[in-house]
Amino acid sequence: MADKRKLICPSRPPGRAMSGAEVEERDGELVIRVGDKEVVINEETLEVLQEYARTEMTLEQLARRLGLRNWMDAFELVKAVPGWVLWTPPAFWRTQAGRGGRGRG
């Protein structure tokens, strides 16, 4: 069976993002570890990330909304989030989570 983490971004080594953050799929959920905090990408987190991508929200504001230490952790998180995640509608994310997660065909 293929490593599920490779489904997130096949060009990256498993568990490593292009930043100081780690990305993994655990129990059907996408989890990004930034520093000592784990951010589970769920419908609520996705809405915040999409708001950041589409508005003038600052990294400081993003860090506060997601409970990160500072803007640098928010920056590492943004760099680690796979691009396709930002364009996934939250309602679709919710239905996929109910079916056992992403990356399965």
N, C-alpha and C positions, 0 to 999 in steps of 0.2 A: 504494500500500500504506500502511495506517495506521501511524503511529508506534507501535512496540511498547510504549514507555513509557507511552503513554496508556491502554493496557489495564490497567495497574497501578492507576491512579486517575484517571479521566477528568477530574475537576474540578481537578486540579493541573496547573500548567504542566509540560511534559516535563522530566524530570531533576531537578525540585525537589520535595522533600517539604515538609511544613508546618513543618519545623525547619531546622537548619543542615546537615542531611544531604542527600545526593543519592541518588535511587533510580533504577536503570535495569535493563533486562533486556539481558544481554549473552550471546550464544551459548547461549541457552536457560536461563540462570541469572539469578536475581534478585541484584543486587549493590547494596549500600548503602555509600556512601562517607561516612565520619564523620571529619572532620579530615583527616589524612593516611593513614588506614587504610581499606581496602576490606574489607567483610564480605560474603562470598558466603553466601547463604542456601542451605544444603544440609541434608541429613538431620541431621547432627551439630549444626549451629548451630540448626536448628529445635527440636531436643530441648532445648537449653539455654534458648532463648527461651520455650518452653512451660513449662519448669520455673520460670523466673522469673515467668511469668504466673500460675501455679497454686500457688506456694508463697510463703514469706516471704523468698525470696532478695533480698538488697539490691542496689542498683545497683553498689556497690563490688564485690560478689561477681560480678555479671554482667560487669563490666568485666574483672576478672581472668580469668574463664572464656573470654572472647572475645578476650583480648589487646588490649583497648582501654586508653587512657592513664589514664582516671579515670572516676568516676561520671557526670560531665557528658557525656562521650562516650557512655556507656551510655544515658543519658537521651535524647540526641539520636537514637541508634539505635532505641530503643523507640518514640519518637514517629514515626520514619520508616517503621517496618515496617507494611505494609498489614494491617489487622485480619484479613482472611481468612487470612493466612499463619499466624497463631497458632492457628487452629482446623483446620489441614490436618494429617491424620495423617501422621507421618513415612514410613510405608510407602507411602502414596499419593504423597507428594512424590518418593520414590525412583523409583516406577514412571513418574511423569510426566517426571522428569529423563531417564530412559532412553528416552523417546519424543520427546525434543527440546524439552522445556521446557513452561512454563506459558503461558497466555494465547492458546493456539491452539485453534481449535474445529474 
